[in-house]
Amino acid sequence: MQDASAQMALLQFITCGMPSTAVPASIHCDHLIVGKEGAEEDLVASISTNKEVFDFLQSCGEKFGIQFWGPGSGIIHQIVLENFSVPGLMMLGTDSHTPNAGGLGAIAIGVGGADAVDALTGTPWELKAPKILGVKLNGTMNGWTSPKDVITHLAGLLTVRGGTGYIVEYFGEGVKQLSCTGMATICNMGAEIGATTSTFPMQEAHYKYLHATNRGPIADLAKQVNKDYGFMTADEGCEYDQVVEIDLNTLEPSVNGPFTPDLSTPISKLKDTTKEQKWPEEITAGLIGSCTNSSYQDMSRAVSIIKQAESAGLKPKIPFFVTPGSEQVRATIERDGLIDTFEKNGAIVLANACEISELEMMVTETQ
């Protein structure tokens, strides 16, 4: 549960009179932190403003055996990916981007607080049986194309309603080249097409990521179970209710929006389309982060571009913010000098939280 919706969920759970939750649960303080001045100042201000809420959530965690991840620990979805998600897991989360965990082979579904209480009390949680949408990835990504372009392109094909009532399952040879955090980004944004959730079959990238995040025994067990029983991958000859194929050889970077996340425009056509549609031409702020773009891979890509700009004598001309996905990501990019590169080029490094409120306000005021 994230801190904004956990409050009502836990108040409802308390009325049940149970001494502890029926399933493992966690609380993550990430939504009530507003990014504005920088990590240190914003964290102090947010803790002061929301002290009563954070104290309540922490006391509930202590009383009912719920893990409590306090302010600054990171974005709920990145924390789940680094600590909880494993191939074959089924989980509910009180956030629409809960399917992020599907990047590590889980079935993770976003729900409201009341639905979470069903799980906390051991009450069967129900939904209409979803159909299965198979997305086959063919070929190999090249050039500037990244895993994010898979889902931005798919959103353009399916629209914001095209995934409604479906679990999206990715398959095909193209899956093998994706990183674990890249797969998580694809699943995360499945919410933008209305999907119940999205998931990937177990890959070597999952095995490596589990080991890298200190879950080696789980990685070895999952790999053995998949080898013996095939539980973590699709059955041979399985059928899908609908199949969409994406050719990674020809896939190019795209920009989605403005105004709706399913308006996907290939970067090669963006200039002409912007003029034809009379879209805003001036970019007023930049953000590397939030739950979709906050992994080490995303951060290192951004730093690579900044260094190329530096070598050409260029500096950012607009407000530029960076939000690490978790304390683990922040500490790692600090260790490797990425934060120094960001700050040297005028970036404001915000707290590890799901914080885009200030950026949204700036863009709105400009428009």
RALINFEN-V207052 format. One line per field, one symbol per residue. ss: DSSP state (H for helix, E for strand, C for the rest). A space follows every 50 residues. Layout:
BEGIN
ss: ???
END
This chain:
BEGIN
ss: CEHHHHHHHHHHHHCCCCCCCCCCCEEECCCCCCCCCCHHHHHHHHHHHC HHHHHHHHHHHHHHCCEEECCCCECHHHHHHHHCCCCCCEEEECCCCHHH HHHHCCEEEECCHHHHHHHHCCCCCCCCCCEEEEEEEECCCCCCCCCHHH HHHHHHHHCCCCCECEEEEEECHHHHHCCHHHHHHHHHHHHHHCECEEEE CCCHHHHHHHHHCCCHHHHHHHHHHHHHHCCCCCCCCCCCCEEEEEECCC CCCEEECCCCCCCEEEHHHHHHHHHHHCCCCCCCEEEECCCCCCCHHHHH HHHHHHHHHHHCCCCCCCEEEEECCEHHHHHHHHHCCHHHHHHHCCCEEE CCCCCCHHHHHHHHHHC
END
